[in-house]
């Protein structure tokens, strides 16, 4: 390593499942870069006027190109339901460990269920991700999703707690899943318009989309050496985040100068971020932005990211009008790419020789 590399300050992260780094640029070296996440009024998503939705799409497109994150303010999703879901998270994570470990995520191929503290480790300089979580996703065995049944030999993908003290959790998560799925389909139309496509351009590949809810609990960090989730990008189409309020912002996004920009809780809003699939589809013109969580507030923090992707068997590539002449573009089967990312990124304390696992879901 050269003396210059030693002197420079670097931020390390996982981008697209691959370890990467970005040099911190300060002073005269710094380039123009965002220093806050834009707030966009989403009441227009419900407008009957195409011109209103196109206006909204224009603002969304600019945020996707320049930042990769934005706030969807005035989203219209029932606030009481969101508050009740956060309360359900607090109640679930307060349950005894043995109740939560019934659904430990190592029991399923899709890593669904409960993840204990420090089982994730994206940042190898830390002792692990200081969080616990619960992941569910698309599963035809769950009648709440009303999906076509798979082959009889296919096992359920989700795990749900069966202890009487935890039975409240499944219906609470499904109320949230249903509402977020509905909003995501509207948002998908806005993304299509932002890419100069017909509103329904992505409908044919999202008839039975891959969706996930991750319930997450971040305890207060007592050391600056700790991190709630190490720096990473998400490997879905896009992510919606509902987060509890803390006195200090915990979510942070990385700008082009290697500086961390705080993303505080804003009332009546979701944090929306572009993930790897949309970066691929847009030929890299939209940003799948690196982010992390550090809960230095001294308070418990709860978060409910909702992840949306195309159908598992969908094939995606760069939108035709965004292709560069002479370039060859790969086509991806969504489910295959998704599973590869899971297998690369997700490791636990049960496999100490394999390193840390990503938590971009």
Secondary structure, 3 states (H helix, E strand, C coil): CCHHHHHCCEEEEEECCEEEEEECCCHHHCCCCCCCCCEEECHHHHCCCHHHHHHHHHHHHHHHHHCCEEEEECCCCCHHHHHHHHHHHHHHHCCCHHHHHHHEHHHCCCCCEEECCCCCCCCCCCCCECCEEEEEECCCCCHHHCCCCCCCCCCCCCCCCCCHHHCHHHHHHHHHHHHHHHHHHHHHHHHHHHCCCCCCCCHHHCCCEEEEEEEEEECCCCCCCCECEEEECCCCCEEEEEECCCCCCCEEEECCCCCEEECCCCCCEEEEEECHHHHHHCCCCCCCCCEEECCCCCCCEEEEEEEEEEECCCEECCCHHHCCCCCCCCCEEHHHHHHHHHHHHCCCHHHHHHCCCCCCC
